[in-house]
Amino acid sequence: MTCKGVFVPQEALVHAIDAAPVMPRNWDHYRAAVVDIRIPDRTVHVEPRPSGTAEGSFPEAAGSATVHVITAWNPLGRTASVDANARAHRLLLDEVRRRGLTWWPAQGGDASGTHREESVAVVGLGDTAARDLGRRFGQDAIFAWSPDAWRVLACDTAAAAVSGWAAAEKGRSGGLGKR
């Protein structure tokens, strides 16, 4: 079999397919992260829950399409300056607007709120295109929110973590918070 003009032995392909995907360095942090999405009339707080859980309302404006949450902050897992992060975020917004995608401002981070990254929640991309966009901005992973699952998708590999979700309007308890 050939790939981009390079011969790849069949046995190498079998091993590559059978190998477990390499997880990004901060994978456990991504799996536990929470996201706030500023939908036009409210801010929705989304956090992971056990698989099969879907508590709260999925954004009506998204229909049944997946909402991908992507940041341009701290590329390559390295803390960047405020100016560098702001510049990267503007470039991400420019790209999303250029593509004519529906998007909402978002912030992702740890549940305690000590680490937050400005992000965009994008409607209208498939998983591959969303991963590619995250990779273009140096990200390890992105989030994918659908009516039935909350997923963390690695940008450089096929690694994915699937869980349920809980969503509530920010500022309302709705059962969210400490577990």
Salt bridges, closest charged atoms under 4 A:
ASP36 OD1 - HIS45 ND1 2.65
ASP36 OD2 - ARG116 NH2 2.58
ASP36 OD2 - LYS170 NZ 2.58
ASP41 OD1 - ARG42 NH1 2.84
GLU47 OE1 - HIS45 NE2 2.98
GLU47 OE2 - ARG49 NH1 2.60
GLU55 OE1 - ARG49 NE 3.93
GLU95 OE2 - ARG98 NH2 2.63
GLU95 OE2 - ARG99 NE 2.72
GLU95 OE1 - ARG136 NH1 2.97
GLU117 OE2 - HIS115 NE2 2.90
GLU118 OE2 - HIS89 NE2 3.49
ASP127 OD1 - HIS68 NE2 2.72
ASP127 OD2 - ARG151 NH1 2.68
ASP132 OD1 - ARG135 NH2 2.11
GLU169 OE1 - ARG172 NE 3.89
